[in-house]
């Protein structure tokens, strides 16, 4: 159950630490069981999260937290283990989203990820060979209208839109999103905003189709 600072008897950071330690111990039990049963070499294990840390966590060097489109709300850990396929001990700079996992799991099982129509990409070629990063354009939207926050990242450039504010960052150089660059790159802001508007229009149209009853 989600608890917030204003709730009666909110949890403490000690509670949060205990939960993280318990999660860590039980993930270890799962990995030990895979090894004991001889399944570790043929099992793809992914550890990640759906959003950035909550108010009890520390997201440094990233700014802000869950339920935002700032890096502290969307940048999450992603750890992959598949001993017979993915080389161990590497850190990759590839930008990825959780939607990539569907395509990756289908490909890992021998299916046709490319022909399945997934929004994400199959990450296995990158994980296997550690080739150069694939440049991505990704979008986010948080909260109900009219107070929605939106963002688009294309390559290393990220545009955050909060109400009338448009804020541009180079998140490779400035992951904490402190150096705001709209005045220096107005053309890039316009291009990213156009991409964001087009994506949002497409998403809303698709949601409208899904909400209509059959035959409507």
Secondary structure, DSSP 8 states (H G I E B T S, - for coil): ----TTSTT---HHHHHHHHHHHHHHHHHHHHHHHHTT-GGG--EEEE-SS---TTS--TTS-S-SSSSSHHHH---EEEE-TTTS-SS--------TTHHHHHHHHHTT--SGGGT-SS---HHHHHH-------EEEEEESSTTS-EEEEEETTEEEEEETTEEEEEETTT-TT--S--TTT-HHHHHHHHHHHHHHHHHHHHHHHHHHS-TT-
